Amino acid sequence: MPEASDITDIRHAVRQLCAKFGESYWLDLDRDRGYPTEFVQALTDSGFLTVLIPEAYGGSGLGVYEASIIMEEVCRSGAHAGACHAQMYVMGSVLRHGSEAQKQYYLPKIAAGEVRLQSFGVTEPTTGTDTTSLKTTARLDGDHYVVNGQKVWISRIEHSDLMVLLARTTPKEQTNKKTEGLSAFIVDVGQAVGNGLEIQPIDSMINHHSCELFFDDLKIPRENLLGVEGEGFKVILDGMNAERILIAAECVGDGRYFIDKASRYATDRVVFDRPIGQNQGVQFPIARCYTEVEAAWLMVEKAARLFDAGEACGAEANMAKMLASEASWRAGDVCMQTHGGFAFAKEYHIERKFRETRLYQIAPISTNLILSFIGEHVLKMPRSF
Ligand SMILES: Cc1cc2nc3c(=O)[nH]c(=O)nc-3n(C[C@H](O)[C@H](O)[C@H](O)COP(=O)(O)OP(=O)(O)OC[C@H]3O[C@@H](n4cnc5c(N)ncnc54)[C@H](O)[C@@H]3O)c2cc1C
């Protein structure tokens, strides 16, 4: 567990960095569907995006706990962490499952900010949450795998040098378990585009830079296989706990952002000759949201501590993500209500954050699937699917 002073220092430094990118910076990007290149560069230069990379590979070797503090502060500042959060955790697949040669090759470059690995290609349009039914195939042909198929909602691919891709290398019918026969690959996006990979941006509710991908005989060098052929599902699964904890921390940041704004406005806004926050009908929902967000943070902390101690944390990571994503959404709703009509004015920034935080009840995993995990794996109730 890090010293409290270290955590305070991290918080302070991230807060100072984010303060240079005010809310109008994020509003302009949202309007123009732009990518926050300067922000991501500043976060990379400061080392905050690569804290999870061990020192031996050029990172600072900190834990998910510190990473959670960073993402929480980023979101609390009004920023949209979705533009870059994956740079923190996608590299975990290389760290945990890559060969030593792959680690030596990729991790120092990622740590130095020379390459971005912030794209993760799993979801497909026809199979969705049913990951093991995905239809994209990778067939070994000499020194290459040849990939065909389609992905959807693959975020940041246009701003990423590398992508971790999940594809089927053995037909499901020929495996003993549906989780077998999937493989993970490192794709060099620059080389792939125009040579078997086509990217089409999706016009979506938030500025998340998500795309559809079409693979038509894309060749991936054999040495880009990540981990063991046929065991790619494990590569993906192992990265999920860190991702969920960090997303949960972001939701807590969003929730605190909404509560800060709502309580300030409720104190300042005078209607009927008194601050609206003097009315308990306005005050109590904000206080309730505060309570929910702070409770969610305790679960984030618990999950992060377990993760960093190398202990099982699947239940806690899932619960943290569910609690935090619901708490931030409710805080957003209350913040909207507190601001009345002004909540709809873009210059108040609330509606943008409201849209952004809604994502996390659906991605990277939806609430139902979390409940299913808890029901089956924690409470040992019958398996549903
Ligand atoms: C903005 C955005 C960014 C994304 N970025 C990425 C990315 O970078 N990489 C990537 O691989 N994916 C990404 N995704 C995809 C995301 O992970 C999926 O959208 C999510 O996992 C849900 O899958 P689906 O959309 O196919 O929903 P579906 O699987 O079609 O499910 C639809 C609804 O039905 C419910 N449901 C389905 N089956 C069951 C069941 N058995 N029991 C109960 N309820 C069920 C789900 O909970 C959900 O609410 C992104 C999505 C969005 C919107």
The ligand as a MOL file (V3000), in Angstrom:
LIG
                    3D

  0  0  0     0  0            999 V3000
M  V30 BEGIN CTAB
M  V30 COUNTS 53 58 0 0 0
M  V30 BEGIN ATOM
M  V30 1 C -18.6040 3.9250 -26.9520 0
M  V30 2 C -18.2440 2.4830 -26.9100 0
M  V30 3 C -16.9030 2.1010 -26.8960 0
M  V30 4 C -16.5560 0.7510 -26.9200 0
M  V30 5 N -15.2240 0.4060 -27.0170 0
M  V30 6 C -14.8970 -0.9100 -27.2460 0
M  V30 7 C -13.5460 -1.2840 -27.5330 0
M  V30 8 O -12.6360 -0.4440 -27.5510 0
M  V30 9 N -13.2780 -2.5830 -27.7880 0
M  V30 10 C -14.2480 -3.5500 -27.7950 0
M  V30 11 O -13.9380 -4.7070 -28.0480 0
M  V30 12 N -15.5560 -3.2240 -27.5140 0
M  V30 13 C -15.8860 -1.9290 -27.2550 0
M  V30 14 N -17.2000 -1.5780 -27.0000 0
M  V30 15 C -18.2260 -2.6180 -27.0260 0
M  V30 16 C -18.8120 -2.9080 -25.6460 0
M  V30 17 O -17.8830 -3.6330 -24.8810 0
M  V30 18 C -20.1340 -3.6300 -25.8870 0
M  V30 19 O -21.0280 -2.6930 -26.4630 0
M  V30 20 C -20.6950 -4.1840 -24.6190 0
M  V30 21 O -19.8610 -5.2130 -24.1320 0
M  V30 22 C -22.1040 -4.7410 -24.8340 0
M  V30 23 O -22.1380 -5.5630 -25.9710 0
M  V30 24 P -23.2480 -5.3170 -27.1100 0
M  V30 25 O -23.2600 -3.8760 -27.4060 0
M  V30 26 O -22.9990 -6.2310 -28.2220 0
M  V30 27 O -24.5930 -5.6830 -26.3860 0
M  V30 28 P -25.3890 -7.0700 -26.4680 0
M  V30 29 O -24.4680 -8.2120 -26.1590 0
M  V30 30 O -26.1660 -7.0990 -27.7220 0
M  V30 31 O -26.3920 -6.8730 -25.2340 0
M  V30 32 C -27.4530 -5.9180 -25.2960 0
M  V30 33 C -28.1200 -5.8420 -23.9240 0
M  V30 34 O -28.6300 -7.1250 -23.5870 0
M  V30 35 C -28.1310 -7.5520 -22.3300 0
M  V30 36 N -27.8670 -9.0090 -22.3790 0
M  V30 37 C -27.2910 -9.7240 -23.3730 0
M  V30 38 N -27.2380 -11.0280 -23.0480 0
M  V30 39 C -27.7850 -11.1350 -21.8180 0
M  V30 40 C -28.0240 -12.2300 -20.9380 0
M  V30 41 N -27.6780 -13.4730 -21.2520 0
M  V30 42 N -28.6300 -11.9690 -19.7380 0
M  V30 43 C -29.0010 -10.7100 -19.4080 0
M  V30 44 N -28.7980 -9.6370 -20.2050 0
M  V30 45 C -28.1990 -9.8540 -21.3950 0
M  V30 46 C -26.8300 -6.7960 -22.1180 0
M  V30 47 O -26.5800 -6.6340 -20.7450 0
M  V30 48 C -27.1140 -5.4750 -22.8230 0
M  V30 49 O -27.6970 -4.5720 -21.9280 0
M  V30 50 C -17.5650 -0.2340 -26.9060 0
M  V30 51 C -18.9180 0.1480 -26.8740 0
M  V30 52 C -19.2550 1.4790 -26.9060 0
M  V30 53 C -20.7040 1.8580 -26.9340 0
M  V30 END ATOM
M  V30 BEGIN BOND
M  V30 1 1 1 2
M  V30 2 1 2 3
M  V30 3 2 2 52
M  V30 4 2 3 4
M  V30 5 1 4 5
M  V30 6 1 4 50
M  V30 7 2 5 6
M  V30 8 1 6 7
M  V30 9 1 6 13
M  V30 10 2 7 8
M  V30 11 1 7 9
M  V30 12 1 9 10
M  V30 13 2 10 11
M  V30 14 1 10 12
M  V30 15 2 12 13
M  V30 16 1 13 14
M  V30 17 1 14 15
M  V30 18 1 14 50
M  V30 19 1 15 16
M  V30 20 1 16 17
M  V30 21 1 16 18
M  V30 22 1 18 19
M  V30 23 1 18 20
M  V30 24 1 20 21
M  V30 25 1 20 22
M  V30 26 1 22 23
M  V30 27 1 23 24
M  V30 28 2 24 25
M  V30 29 1 24 26
M  V30 30 1 24 27
M  V30 31 1 27 28
M  V30 32 2 28 29
M  V30 33 1 28 30
M  V30 34 1 28 31
M  V30 35 1 31 32
M  V30 36 1 32 33
M  V30 37 1 33 34
M  V30 38 1 33 48
M  V30 39 1 34 35
M  V30 40 1 35 36
M  V30 41 1 35 46
M  V30 42 1 36 37
M  V30 43 1 36 45
M  V30 44 2 37 38
M  V30 45 1 38 39
M  V30 46 1 39 40
M  V30 47 2 39 45
M  V30 48 1 40 41
M  V30 49 2 40 42
M  V30 50 1 42 43
M  V30 51 2 43 44
M  V30 52 1 44 45
M  V30 53 1 46 47
M  V30 54 1 46 48
M  V30 55 1 48 49
M  V30 56 2 50 51
M  V30 57 1 51 52
M  V30 58 1 52 53
M  V30 END BOND
M  V30 END CTAB
M  END
